[in-house]
Amino acid sequence: MVREVLIIALEVYLWGVLFPRALLSWFPASPGSWLVPINSALYRLSEPVLAPVRRVIPPARMGGMGLDLSFIVVFLGIQVVVIPLVASV
């Protein structure tokens, strides 16, 4: 029971918070846009997880911009936890 709840919670966080935040980061919202409250909510839900990882692994410099690797690390970390849980059900 606890295992199933943990799997669902992690999957909802991954696909309902982290993945939409990554997608919406490609489309900056202009002030007054309907995306602003969505971006704000996703930021508040994901930043407590991403910020500590970002402090350890800073964005990789690619020319004039940085590639934030924290999302990839958290995404893979969640998968490392979820896959064995699913396999043992």
PDB file of N, CA, C and O in Angstrom:
ATOM      1  N   MET A   1       0.821  -1.199   0.000  1.00  0.00           N
ATOM      2  CA  MET A   1       0.000   0.000   0.000  1.00  0.00           C
ATOM      3  C   MET A   1       0.864   1.262   0.000  1.00  0.00           C
ATOM      4  O   MET A   1       0.660   2.158  -0.819  1.00  0.00           O
ATOM      5  N   VAL A   2       1.833   1.330   0.924  1.00  0.00           N
ATOM      6  CA  VAL A   2       2.716   2.490   1.003  1.00  0.00           C
ATOM      7  C   VAL A   2       3.554   2.588  -0.269  1.00  0.00           C
ATOM      8  O   VAL A   2       3.792   3.684  -0.776  1.00  0.00           O
ATOM      9  N   ARG A   3       4.000   1.447  -0.781  1.00  0.00           N
ATOM     10  CA  ARG A   3       4.807   1.421  -1.992  1.00  0.00           C
ATOM     11  C   ARG A   3       4.023   2.003  -3.172  1.00  0.00           C
ATOM     12  O   ARG A   3       4.557   2.801  -3.943  1.00  0.00           O
ATOM     13  N   GLU A   4       2.765   1.605  -3.309  1.00  0.00           N
ATOM     14  CA  GLU A   4       1.951   2.102  -4.416  1.00  0.00           C
ATOM     15  C   GLU A   4       1.715   3.600  -4.301  1.00  0.00           C
ATOM     16  O   GLU A   4       1.751   4.309  -5.306  1.00  0.00           O
ATOM     17  N   VAL A   5       1.475   4.087  -3.097  1.00  0.00           N
ATOM     18  CA  VAL A   5       1.263   5.527  -2.882  1.00  0.00           C
ATOM     19  C   VAL A   5       2.539   6.299  -3.210  1.00  0.00           C
ATOM     20  O   VAL A   5       2.477   7.365  -3.822  1.00  0.00           O
ATOM     21  N   LEU A   6       3.693   5.772  -2.808  1.00  0.00           N
ATOM     22  CA  LEU A   6       4.969   6.421  -3.100  1.00  0.00           C
ATOM     23  C   LEU A   6       5.224   6.462  -4.609  1.00  0.00           C
ATOM     24  O   LEU A   6       5.663   7.483  -5.139  1.00  0.00           O
ATOM     25  N   ILE A   7       4.950   5.365  -5.290  1.00  0.00           N
ATOM     26  CA  ILE A   7       5.123   5.322  -6.747  1.00  0.00           C
ATOM     27  C   ILE A   7       4.241   6.369  -7.409  1.00  0.00           C
ATOM     28  O   ILE A   7       4.705   7.115  -8.270  1.00  0.00           O
ATOM     29  N   ILE A   8       2.982   6.430  -7.019  1.00  0.00           N
ATOM     30  CA  ILE A   8       2.047   7.395  -7.617  1.00  0.00           C
ATOM     31  C   ILE A   8       2.491   8.816  -7.316  1.00  0.00           C
ATOM     32  O   ILE A   8       2.482   9.665  -8.208  1.00  0.00           O
ATOM     33  N   ALA A   9       2.877   9.090  -6.085  1.00  0.00           N
ATOM     34  CA  ALA A   9       3.298  10.445  -5.716  1.00  0.00           C
ATOM     35  C   ALA A   9       4.522  10.881  -6.513  1.00  0.00           C
ATOM     36  O   ALA A   9       4.573  12.011  -6.999  1.00  0.00           O
ATOM     37  N   LEU A  10       5.503  10.001  -6.652  1.00  0.00           N
ATOM     38  CA  LEU A  10       6.709  10.343  -7.407  1.00  0.00           C
ATOM     39  C   LEU A  10       6.409  10.535  -8.893  1.00  0.00           C
ATOM     40  O   LEU A  10       6.942  11.449  -9.522  1.00  0.00           O
ATOM     41  N   GLU A  11       5.566   9.684  -9.447  1.00  0.00           N
ATOM     42  CA  GLU A  11       5.208   9.814 -10.862  1.00  0.00           C
ATOM     43  C   GLU A  11       4.401  11.096 -11.117  1.00  0.00           C
ATOM     44  O   GLU A  11       4.617  11.776 -12.120  1.00  0.00           O
ATOM     45  N   VAL A  12       3.484  11.421 -10.221  1.00  0.00           N
ATOM     46  CA  VAL A  12       2.708  12.656 -10.372  1.00  0.00           C
ATOM     47  C   VAL A  12       3.628  13.865 -10.287  1.00  0.00           C
ATOM     48  O   VAL A  12       3.475  14.815 -11.054  1.00  0.00           O
ATOM     49  N   TYR A  13       4.577  13.837  -9.363  1.00  0.00           N
ATOM     50  CA  TYR A  13       5.524  14.948  -9.240  1.00  0.00           C
ATOM     51  C   TYR A  13       6.387  15.056 -10.499  1.00  0.00           C
ATOM     52  O   TYR A  13       6.629  16.150 -11.007  1.00  0.00           O
ATOM     53  N   LEU A  14       6.839  13.922 -10.984  1.00  0.00           N
ATOM     54  CA  LEU A  14       7.697  13.912 -12.165  1.00  0.00           C
ATOM     55  C   LEU A  14       6.966  14.425 -13.403  1.00  0.00           C
ATOM     56  O   LEU A  14       7.437  15.343 -14.075  1.00  0.00           O
ATOM     57  N   TRP A  15       5.826  13.831 -13.695  1.00  0.00           N
ATOM     58  CA  TRP A  15       5.110  14.155 -14.937  1.00  0.00           C
ATOM     59  C   TRP A  15       4.141  15.317 -14.783  1.00  0.00           C
ATOM     60  O   TRP A  15       3.740  15.915 -15.782  1.00  0.00           O
ATOM     61  N   GLY A  16       3.757  15.652 -13.557  1.00  0.00           N
ATOM     62  CA  GLY A  16       2.808  16.741 -13.348  1.00  0.00           C
ATOM     63  C   GLY A  16       3.433  18.050 -12.922  1.00  0.00           C
ATOM     64  O   GLY A  16       2.793  19.098 -13.013  1.00  0.00           O
ATOM     65  N   VAL A  17       4.690  18.011 -12.453  1.00  0.00           N
ATOM     66  CA  VAL A  17       5.362  19.233 -11.996  1.00  0.00           C
ATOM     67  C   VAL A  17       6.670  19.457 -12.759  1.00  0.00           C
ATOM     68  O   VAL A  17       6.841  20.485 -13.415  1.00  0.00           O
ATOM     69  N   LEU A  18       7.585  18.499 -12.671  1.00  0.00           N
ATOM     70  CA  LEU A  18       8.904  18.701 -13.270  1.00  0.00           C
ATOM     71  C   LEU A  18       8.856  18.780 -14.790  1.00  0.00           C
ATOM     72  O   LEU A  18       9.429  19.694 -15.383  1.00  0.00           O
ATOM     73  N   PHE A  19       8.181  17.836 -15.419  1.00  0.00           N
ATOM     74  CA  PHE A  19       8.152  17.821 -16.880  1.00  0.00           C
ATOM     75  C   PHE A  19       7.444  19.052 -17.451  1.00  0.00           C
ATOM     76  O   PHE A  19       7.964  19.657 -18.388  1.00  0.00           O
ATOM     77  N   PRO A  20       6.273  19.450 -16.924  1.00  0.00           N
ATOM     78  CA  PRO A  20       5.657  20.683 -17.428  1.00  0.00           C
ATOM     79  C   PRO A  20       6.526  21.911 -17.198  1.00  0.00           C
ATOM     80  O   PRO A  20       6.552  22.811 -18.038  1.00  0.00           O
ATOM     81  N   ARG A  21       7.241  21.965 -16.070  1.00  0.00           N
ATOM     82  CA  ARG A  21       8.118  23.113 -15.846  1.00  0.00           C
ATOM     83  C   ARG A  21       9.213  23.165 -16.904  1.00  0.00           C
ATOM     84  O   ARG A  21       9.531  24.235 -17.424  1.00  0.00           O
ATOM     85  N   ALA A  22       9.786  22.008 -17.222  1.00  0.00           N
ATOM     86  CA  ALA A  22      10.831  21.973 -18.251  1.00  0.00           C
ATOM     87  C   ALA A  22      10.266  22.416 -19.604  1.00  0.00           C
ATOM     88  O   ALA A  22      10.903  23.187 -20.321  1.00  0.00           O
ATOM     89  N   LEU A  23       9.088  21.935 -19.947  1.00  0.00           N
ATOM     90  CA  LEU A  23       8.482  22.330 -21.228  1.00  0.00           C
ATOM     91  C   LEU A  23       8.159  23.822 -21.264  1.00  0.00           C
ATOM     92  O   LEU A  23       8.445  24.499 -22.251  1.00  0.00           O
ATOM     93  N   LEU A  24       7.568  24.325 -20.197  1.00  0.00           N
ATOM     94  CA  LEU A  24       7.182  25.743 -20.182  1.00  0.00           C
ATOM     95  C   LEU A  24       8.388  26.669 -20.099  1.00  0.00           C
ATOM     96  O   LEU A  24       8.273  27.854 -20.410  1.00  0.00           O
ATOM     97  N   SER A  25       9.545  26.152 -19.685  1.00  0.00           N
ATOM     98  CA  SER A  25      10.738  26.997 -19.651  1.00  0.00           C
ATOM     99  C   SER A  25      11.180  27.387 -21.058  1.00  0.00           C
ATOM    100  O   SER A  25      11.918  28.357 -21.227  1.00  0.00           O
ATOM    101  N   TRP A  26      10.740  26.647 -22.059  1.00  0.00           N
ATOM    102  CA  TRP A  26      11.074  26.971 -23.443  1.00  0.00           C
ATOM    103  C   TRP A  26      10.193  28.092 -23.988  1.00  0.00           C
ATOM    104  O   TRP A  26      10.518  28.689 -25.014  1.00  0.00           O
ATOM    105  N   PHE A  27       9.086  28.382 -23.314  1.00  0.00           N
ATOM    106  CA  PHE A  27       8.135  29.396 -23.774  1.00  0.00           C
ATOM    107  C   PHE A  27       7.953  30.436 -22.679  1.00  0.00           C
ATOM    108  O   PHE A  27       7.053  30.303 -21.850  1.00  0.00           O
ATOM    109  N   PRO A  28       8.789  31.467 -22.659  1.00  0.00           N
ATOM    110  CA  PRO A  28       8.663  32.476 -21.597  1.00  0.00           C
ATOM    111  C   PRO A  28       7.306  33.169 -21.656  1.00  0.00           C
ATOM    112  O   PRO A  28       6.835  33.555 -22.726  1.00  0.00           O
ATOM    113  N   ALA A  29       6.696  33.316 -20.503  1.00  0.00           N
ATOM    114  CA  ALA A  29       5.371  33.935 -20.416  1.00  0.00           C
ATOM    115  C   ALA A  29       5.525  35.445 -20.266  1.00  0.00           C
ATOM    116  O   ALA A  29       6.291  35.926 -19.431  1.00  0.00           O
ATOM    117  N   SER A  30       4.794  36.171 -21.079  1.00  0.00           N
ATOM    118  CA  SER A  30       4.812  37.634 -20.958  1.00  0.00           C
ATOM    119  C   SER A  30       3.907  38.039 -19.796  1.00  0.00           C
ATOM    120  O   SER A  30       2.962  37.320 -19.472  1.00  0.00           O
ATOM    121  N   PRO A  31       4.182  39.177 -19.167  1.00  0.00           N
ATOM    122  CA  PRO A  31       3.336  39.614 -18.048  1.00  0.00           C
ATOM    123  C   PRO A  31       1.872  39.707 -18.474  1.00  0.00           C
ATOM    124  O   PRO A  31       1.557  40.235 -19.540  1.00  0.00           O
ATOM    125  N   GLY A  32       1.007  39.200 -17.647  1.00  0.00           N
ATOM    126  CA  GLY A  32      -0.424  39.199 -17.931  1.00  0.00           C
ATOM    127  C   GLY A  32      -0.894  37.966 -18.678  1.00  0.00           C
ATOM    128  O   GLY A  32      -2.095  37.782 -18.878  1.00  0.00           O
ATOM    129  N   SER A  33       0.044  37.113 -19.096  1.00  0.00           N
ATOM    130  CA  SER A  33      -0.314  35.899 -19.817  1.00  0.00           C
ATOM    131  C   SER A  33      -0.949  34.887 -18.868  1.00  0.00           C
ATOM    132  O   SER A  33      -0.699  34.912 -17.663  1.00  0.00           O
ATOM    133  N   TRP A  34      -1.761  34.012 -19.414  1.00  0.00           N
ATOM    134  CA  TRP A  34      -2.393  32.974 -18.600  1.00  0.00           C
ATOM    135  C   TRP A  34      -1.359  31.951 -18.123  1.00  0.00           C
ATOM    136  O   TRP A  34      -1.649  31.155 -17.230  1.00  0.00           O
ATOM    137  N   LEU A  35      -0.158  31.964 -18.707  1.00  0.00           N
ATOM    138  CA  LEU A  35       0.884  31.033 -18.278  1.00  0.00           C
ATOM    139  C   LEU A  35       1.601  31.465 -17.006  1.00  0.00           C
ATOM    140  O   LEU A  35       2.237  30.644 -16.344  1.00  0.00           O
ATOM    141  N   VAL A  36       1.507  32.741 -16.658  1.00  0.00           N
ATOM    142  CA  VAL A  36       2.231  33.251 -15.490  1.00  0.00           C
ATOM    143  C   VAL A  36       1.852  32.512 -14.210  1.00  0.00           C
ATOM    144  O   VAL A  36       2.754  32.075 -13.495  1.00  0.00           O
ATOM    145  N   PRO A  37       0.567  32.347 -13.877  1.00  0.00           N
ATOM    146  CA  PRO A  37       0.245  31.624 -12.633  1.00  0.00           C
ATOM    147  C   PRO A  37       0.654  30.151 -12.683  1.00  0.00           C
ATOM    148  O   PRO A  37       1.017  29.572 -11.658  1.00  0.00           O
ATOM    149  N   ILE A  38       0.598  29.548 -13.862  1.00  0.00           N
ATOM    150  CA  ILE A  38       1.006  28.148 -13.990  1.00  0.00           C
ATOM    151  C   ILE A  38       2.513  28.032 -13.765  1.00  0.00           C
ATOM    152  O   ILE A  38       2.972  27.174 -13.012  1.00  0.00           O
ATOM    153  N   ASN A  39       3.281  28.909 -14.428  1.00  0.00           N
ATOM    154  CA  ASN A  39       4.731  28.909 -14.237  1.00  0.00           C
ATOM    155  C   ASN A  39       5.092  29.156 -12.777  1.00  0.00           C
ATOM    156  O   ASN A  39       5.995  28.513 -12.242  1.00  0.00           O
ATOM    157  N   SER A  40       4.399  30.072 -12.142  1.00  0.00           N
ATOM    158  CA  SER A  40       4.669  30.392 -10.746  1.00  0.00           C
ATOM    159  C   SER A  40       4.403  29.186  -9.844  1.00  0.00           C
ATOM    160  O   SER A  40       5.210  28.877  -8.968  1.00  0.00           O
ATOM    161  N   ALA A  41       3.288  28.513 -10.054  1.00  0.00           N
ATOM    162  CA  ALA A  41       2.953  27.336  -9.239  1.00  0.00           C
ATOM    163  C   ALA A  41       3.962  26.215  -9.462  1.00  0.00           C
ATOM    164  O   ALA A  41       4.412  25.588  -8.503  1.00  0.00           O
ATOM    165  N   LEU A  42       4.321  25.956 -10.717  1.00  0.00           N
ATOM    166  CA  LEU A  42       5.294  24.905 -11.011  1.00  0.00           C
ATOM    167  C   LEU A  42       6.654  25.237 -10.403  1.00  0.00           C
ATOM    168  O   LEU A  42       7.348  24.350  -9.907  1.00  0.00           O
ATOM    169  N   TYR A  43       7.031  26.509 -10.443  1.00  0.00           N
ATOM    170  CA  TYR A  43       8.300  26.940  -9.857  1.00  0.00           C
ATOM    171  C   TYR A  43       8.299  26.697  -8.341  1.00  0.00           C
ATOM    172  O   TYR A  43       9.260  26.157  -7.791  1.00  0.00           O
ATOM    173  N   ARG A  44       7.208  27.103  -7.672  1.00  0.00           N
ATOM    174  CA  ARG A  44       7.133  26.924  -6.213  1.00  0.00           C
ATOM    175  C   ARG A  44       7.149  25.450  -5.813  1.00  0.00           C
ATOM    176  O   ARG A  44       7.671  25.101  -4.754  1.00  0.00           O
ATOM    177  N   LEU A  45       6.585  24.589  -6.648  1.00  0.00           N
ATOM    178  CA  LEU A  45       6.550  23.162  -6.328  1.00  0.00           C
ATOM    179  C   LEU A  45       7.860  22.437  -6.658  1.00  0.00           C
ATOM    180  O   LEU A  45       8.198  21.441  -6.017  1.00  0.00           O
ATOM    181  N   SER A  46       8.584  22.931  -7.642  1.00  0.00           N
ATOM    182  CA  SER A  46       9.774  22.206  -8.082  1.00  0.00           C
ATOM    183  C   SER A  46      11.085  22.776  -7.546  1.00  0.00           C
ATOM    184  O   SER A  46      12.062  22.042  -7.403  1.00  0.00           O
ATOM    185  N   GLU A  47      11.119  24.056  -7.252  1.00  0.00           N
ATOM    186  CA  GLU A  47      12.374  24.683  -6.850  1.00  0.00           C
ATOM    187  C   GLU A  47      12.950  24.115  -5.549  1.00  0.00           C
ATOM    188  O   GLU A  47      14.173  24.019  -5.443  1.00  0.00           O
ATOM    189  N   PRO A  48      12.139  23.731  -4.551  1.00  0.00           N
ATOM    190  CA  PRO A  48      12.743  23.137  -3.339  1.00  0.00           C
ATOM    191  C   PRO A  48      13.510  21.844  -3.618  1.00  0.00           C
ATOM    192  O   PRO A  48      14.404  21.486  -2.850  1.00  0.00           O
ATOM    193  N   VAL A  49      13.184  21.149  -4.682  1.00  0.00           N
ATOM    194  CA  VAL A  49      13.899  19.924  -5.046  1.00  0.00           C
ATOM    195  C   VAL A  49      15.076  20.241  -5.965  1.00  0.00           C
ATOM    196  O   VAL A  49      16.155  19.667  -5.815  1.00  0.00           O
ATOM    197  N   LEU A  50      14.873  21.149  -6.913  1.00  0.00           N
ATOM    198  CA  LEU A  50      15.904  21.442  -7.907  1.00  0.00           C
ATOM    199  C   LEU A  50      17.042  22.305  -7.357  1.00  0.00           C
ATOM    200  O   LEU A  50      18.197  22.112  -7.735  1.00  0.00           O
ATOM    201  N   ALA A  51      16.733  23.243  -6.480  1.00  0.00           N
ATOM    202  CA  ALA A  51      17.751  24.189  -5.993  1.00  0.00           C
ATOM    203  C   ALA A  51      18.918  23.496  -5.285  1.00  0.00           C
ATOM    204  O   ALA A  51      20.064  23.846  -5.568  1.00  0.00           O
ATOM    205  N   PRO A  52      18.695  22.537  -4.384  1.00  0.00           N
ATOM    206  CA  PRO A  52      19.848  21.880  -3.747  1.00  0.00           C
ATOM    207  C   PRO A  52      20.733  21.137  -4.757  1.00  0.00           C
ATOM    208  O   PRO A  52      21.956  21.115  -4.621  1.00  0.00           O
ATOM    209  N   VAL A  53      20.108  20.536  -5.760  1.00  0.00           N
ATOM    210  CA  VAL A  53      20.879  19.839  -6.792  1.00  0.00           C
ATOM    211  C   VAL A  53      21.666  20.856  -7.609  1.00  0.00           C
ATOM    212  O   VAL A  53      22.816  20.604  -7.968  1.00  0.00           O
ATOM    213  N   ARG A  54      21.068  21.982  -7.900  1.00  0.00           N
ATOM    214  CA  ARG A  54      21.724  23.035  -8.676  1.00  0.00           C
ATOM    215  C   ARG A  54      22.924  23.619  -7.935  1.00  0.00           C
ATOM    216  O   ARG A  54      23.895  24.045  -8.560  1.00  0.00           O
ATOM    217  N   ARG A  55      22.857  23.639  -6.592  1.00  0.00           N
ATOM    218  CA  ARG A  55      24.004  24.127  -5.815  1.00  0.00           C
ATOM    219  C   ARG A  55      25.193  23.177  -5.927  1.00  0.00           C
ATOM    220  O   ARG A  55      26.345  23.611  -5.933  1.00  0.00           O
ATOM    221  N   VAL A  56      24.905  21.874  -6.017  1.00  0.00           N
ATOM    222  CA  VAL A  56      25.969  20.876  -6.129  1.00  0.00           C
ATOM    223  C   VAL A  56      26.475  20.775  -7.570  1.00  0.00           C
ATOM    224  O   VAL A  56      27.680  20.678  -7.803  1.00  0.00           O
ATOM    225  N   ILE A  57      25.551  20.799  -8.535  1.00  0.00           N
ATOM    226  CA  ILE A  57      25.904  20.690  -9.958  1.00  0.00           C
ATOM    227  C   ILE A  57      25.445  21.972 -10.644  1.00  0.00           C
ATOM    228  O   ILE A  57      24.283  22.076 -11.037  1.00  0.00           O
ATOM    229  N   PRO A  58      26.340  22.949 -10.796  1.00  0.00           N
ATOM    230  CA  PRO A  58      25.944  24.205 -11.431  1.00  0.00           C
ATOM    231  C   PRO A  58      25.632  24.001 -12.914  1.00  0.00           C
ATOM    232  O   PRO A  58      26.057  23.007 -13.503  1.00  0.00           O
ATOM    233  N   PRO A  59      24.899  24.928 -13.516  1.00  0.00           N
ATOM    234  CA  PRO A  59      24.588  24.807 -14.949  1.00  0.00           C
ATOM    235  C   PRO A  59      25.857  24.694 -15.793  1.00  0.00           C
ATOM    236  O   PRO A  59      26.838  25.398 -15.553  1.00  0.00           O
ATOM    237  N   ALA A  60      25.825  23.810 -16.774  1.00  0.00           N
ATOM    238  CA  ALA A  60      26.959  23.628 -17.684  1.00  0.00           C
ATOM    239  C   ALA A  60      26.973  24.782 -18.675  1.00  0.00           C
ATOM    240  O   ALA A  60      25.956  25.092 -19.295  1.00  0.00           O
ATOM    241  N   ARG A  61      28.126  25.412 -18.818  1.00  0.00           N
ATOM    242  CA  ARG A  61      28.247  26.544 -19.734  1.00  0.00           C
ATOM    243  C   ARG A  61      28.325  26.027 -21.163  1.00  0.00           C
ATOM    244  O   ARG A  61      29.160  25.183 -21.490  1.00  0.00           O
ATOM    245  N   MET A  62      27.439  26.547 -22.009  1.00  0.00           N
ATOM    246  CA  MET A  62      27.416  26.176 -23.429  1.00  0.00           C
ATOM    247  C   MET A  62      27.372  27.463 -24.237  1.00  0.00           C
ATOM    248  O   MET A  62      26.297  27.982 -24.535  1.00  0.00           O
ATOM    249  N   GLY A  63      28.532  27.967 -24.587  1.00  0.00           N
ATOM    250  CA  GLY A  63      28.576  29.235 -25.299  1.00  0.00           C
ATOM    251  C   GLY A  63      28.135  30.346 -24.377  1.00  0.00           C
ATOM    252  O   GLY A  63      28.708  30.530 -23.303  1.00  0.00           O
ATOM    253  N   GLY A  64      27.123  31.089 -24.783  1.00  0.00           N
ATOM    254  CA  GLY A  64      26.640  32.205 -23.981  1.00  0.00           C
ATOM    255  C   GLY A  64      25.525  31.849 -23.030  1.00  0.00           C
ATOM    256  O   GLY A  64      24.977  32.734 -22.373  1.00  0.00           O
ATOM    257  N   MET A  65      25.168  30.569 -22.933  1.00  0.00           N
ATOM    258  CA  MET A  65      24.070  30.191 -22.043  1.00  0.00           C
ATOM    259  C   MET A  65      24.479  28.999 -21.183  1.00  0.00           C
ATOM    260  O   MET A  65      25.501  28.357 -21.425  1.00  0.00           O
ATOM    261  N   GLY A  66      23.666  28.724 -20.188  1.00  0.00           N
ATOM    262  CA  GLY A  66      23.938  27.594 -19.307  1.00  0.00           C
ATOM    263  C   GLY A  66      22.854  26.540 -19.431  1.00  0.00           C
ATOM    264  O   GLY A  66      21.675  26.872 -19.556  1.00  0.00           O
ATOM    265  N   LEU A  67      23.238  25.287 -19.398  1.00  0.00           N
ATOM    266  CA  LEU A  67      22.292  24.181 -19.440  1.00  0.00           C
ATOM    267  C   LEU A  67      22.101  23.679 -18.014  1.00  0.00           C
ATOM    268  O   LEU A  67      23.033  23.164 -17.395  1.00  0.00           O
ATOM    269  N   ASP A  68      20.889  23.833 -17.503  1.00  0.00           N
ATOM    270  CA  ASP A  68      20.573  23.423 -16.130  1.00  0.00           C
ATOM    271  C   ASP A  68      20.446  21.905 -16.083  1.00  0.00           C
ATOM    272  O   ASP A  68      19.492  21.337 -16.614  1.00  0.00           O
ATOM    273  N   LEU A  69      21.400  21.264 -15.453  1.00  0.00           N
ATOM    274  CA  LEU A  69      21.419  19.806 -15.358  1.00  0.00           C
ATOM    275  C   LEU A  69      20.625  19.275 -14.172  1.00  0.00           C
ATOM    276  O   LEU A  69      20.439  18.064 -14.050  1.00  0.00           O
ATOM    277  N   SER A  70      20.152  20.159 -13.295  1.00  0.00           N
ATOM    278  CA  SER A  70      19.448  19.707 -12.096  1.00  0.00           C
ATOM    279  C   SER A  70      18.188  18.929 -12.452  1.00  0.00           C
ATOM    280  O   SER A  70      17.859  17.951 -11.781  1.00  0.00           O
ATOM    281  N   PHE A  71      17.479  19.344 -13.494  1.00  0.00           N
ATOM    282  CA  PHE A  71      16.268  18.622 -13.887  1.00  0.00           C
ATOM    283  C   PHE A  71      16.602  17.184 -14.285  1.00  0.00           C
ATOM    284  O   PHE A  71      15.908  16.247 -13.891  1.00  0.00           O
ATOM    285  N   ILE A  72      17.659  17.020 -15.060  1.00  0.00           N
ATOM    286  CA  ILE A  72      18.043  15.685 -15.520  1.00  0.00           C
ATOM    287  C   ILE A  72      18.445  14.808 -14.331  1.00  0.00           C
ATOM    288  O   ILE A  72      18.085  13.632 -14.272  1.00  0.00           O
ATOM    289  N   VAL A  73      19.185  15.379 -13.395  1.00  0.00           N
ATOM    290  CA  VAL A  73      19.627  14.616 -12.217  1.00  0.00           C
ATOM    291  C   VAL A  73      18.423  14.192 -11.374  1.00  0.00           C
ATOM    292  O   VAL A  73      18.347  13.041 -10.945  1.00  0.00           O
ATOM    293  N   VAL A  74      17.483  15.108 -11.133  1.00  0.00           N
ATOM    294  CA  VAL A  74      16.293  14.777 -10.334  1.00  0.00           C
ATOM    295  C   VAL A  74      15.415  13.774 -11.080  1.00  0.00           C
ATOM    296  O   VAL A  74      14.907  12.829 -10.477  1.00  0.00           O
ATOM    297  N   PHE A  75      15.234  13.973 -12.381  1.00  0.00           N
ATOM    298  CA  PHE A  75      14.447  13.052 -13.198  1.00  0.00           C
ATOM    299  C   PHE A  75      15.018  11.641 -13.099  1.00  0.00           C
ATOM    300  O   PHE A  75      14.285  10.687 -12.839  1.00  0.00           O
ATOM    301  N   LEU A  76      16.325  11.512 -13.306  1.00  0.00           N
ATOM    302  CA  LEU A  76      16.954  10.187 -13.225  1.00  0.00           C
ATOM    303  C   LEU A  76      16.908   9.629 -11.802  1.00  0.00           C
ATOM    304  O   LEU A  76      16.730   8.427 -11.607  1.00  0.00           O
ATOM    305  N   GLY A  77      17.071  10.508 -10.810  1.00  0.00           N
ATOM    306  CA  GLY A  77      16.995  10.069  -9.426  1.00  0.00           C
ATOM    307  C   GLY A  77      15.633   9.487  -9.076  1.00  0.00           C
ATOM    308  O   GLY A  77      15.543   8.463  -8.399  1.00  0.00           O
ATOM    309  N   ILE A  78      14.581  10.138  -9.538  1.00  0.00           N
ATOM    310  CA  ILE A  78      13.225   9.624  -9.295  1.00  0.00           C
ATOM    311  C   ILE A  78      13.054   8.278 -10.000  1.00  0.00           C
ATOM    312  O   ILE A  78      12.459   7.358  -9.438  1.00  0.00           O
ATOM    313  N   GLN A  79      13.564   8.158 -11.212  1.00  0.00           N
ATOM    314  CA  GLN A  79      13.449   6.896 -11.935  1.00  0.00           C
ATOM    315  C   GLN A  79      14.219   5.777 -11.233  1.00  0.00           C
ATOM    316  O   GLN A  79      13.767   4.632 -11.214  1.00  0.00           O
ATOM    317  N   VAL A  80      15.373   6.098 -10.660  1.00  0.00           N
ATOM    318  CA  VAL A  80      16.163   5.104  -9.925  1.00  0.00           C
ATOM    319  C   VAL A  80      15.388   4.588  -8.719  1.00  0.00           C
ATOM    320  O   VAL A  80      15.543   3.430  -8.332  1.00  0.00           O
ATOM    321  N   VAL A  81      14.560   5.435  -8.124  1.00  0.00           N
ATOM    322  CA  VAL A  81      13.739   5.021  -6.988  1.00  0.00           C
ATOM    323  C   VAL A  81      12.493   4.277  -7.453  1.00  0.00           C
ATOM    324  O   VAL A  81      12.132   3.253  -6.872  1.00  0.00           O
ATOM    325  N   VAL A  82      11.833   4.780  -8.495  1.00  0.00           N
ATOM    326  CA  VAL A  82      10.539   4.230  -8.914  1.00  0.00           C
ATOM    327  C   VAL A  82      10.678   2.867  -9.592  1.00  0.00           C
ATOM    328  O   VAL A  82       9.889   1.963  -9.313  1.00  0.00           O
ATOM    329  N   ILE A  83      11.649   2.704 -10.462  1.00  0.00           N
ATOM    330  CA  ILE A  83      11.745   1.457 -11.240  1.00  0.00           C
ATOM    331  C   ILE A  83      11.866   0.220 -10.342  1.00  0.00           C
ATOM    332  O   ILE A  83      11.143  -0.748 -10.577  1.00  0.00           O
ATOM    333  N   PRO A  84      12.732   0.199  -9.336  1.00  0.00           N
ATOM    334  CA  PRO A  84      12.755  -0.989  -8.462  1.00  0.00           C
ATOM    335  C   PRO A  84      11.450  -1.165  -7.671  1.00  0.00           C
ATOM    336  O   PRO A  84      11.031  -2.291  -7.404  1.00  0.00           O
ATOM    337  N   LEU A  85      10.814  -0.050  -7.300  1.00  0.00           N
ATOM    338  CA  LEU A  85       9.542  -0.155  -6.582  1.00  0.00           C
ATOM    339  C   LEU A  85       8.474  -0.797  -7.457  1.00  0.00           C
ATOM    340  O   LEU A  85       7.707  -1.645  -6.998  1.00  0.00           O
ATOM    341  N   VAL A  86       8.431  -0.385  -8.720  1.00  0.00           N
ATOM    342  CA  VAL A  86       7.439  -0.952  -9.650  1.00  0.00           C
ATOM    343  C   VAL A  86       7.758  -2.411  -9.919  1.00  0.00           C
ATOM    344  O   VAL A  86       6.851  -3.241  -9.984  1.00  0.00           O
ATOM    345  N   ALA A  87       9.023  -2.732 -10.074  1.00  0.00           N
ATOM    346  CA  ALA A  87       9.426  -4.117 -10.372  1.00  0.00           C
ATOM    347  C   ALA A  87       9.104  -5.062  -9.215  1.00  0.00           C
ATOM    348  O   ALA A  87       8.895  -6.256  -9.432  1.00  0.00           O
ATOM    349  N   SER A  88       9.062  -4.544  -8.007  1.00  0.00           N
ATOM    350  CA  SER A  88       8.809  -5.414  -6.852  1.00  0.00           C
ATOM    351  C   SER A  88       7.344  -5.540  -6.482  1.00  0.00           C
ATOM    352  O   SER A  88       7.005  -6.237  -5.526  1.00  0.00           O
ATOM    353  N   VAL A  89       6.466  -4.872  -7.231  1.00  0.00           N
ATOM    354  CA  VAL A  89       5.028  -4.945  -6.939  1.00  0.00           C
ATOM    355  C   VAL A  89       4.457  -6.220  -7.480  1.00  0.00           C
ATOM    356  O   VAL A  89       3.260  -6.470  -7.337  1.00  0.00           O
TER     357      VAL A  89
END
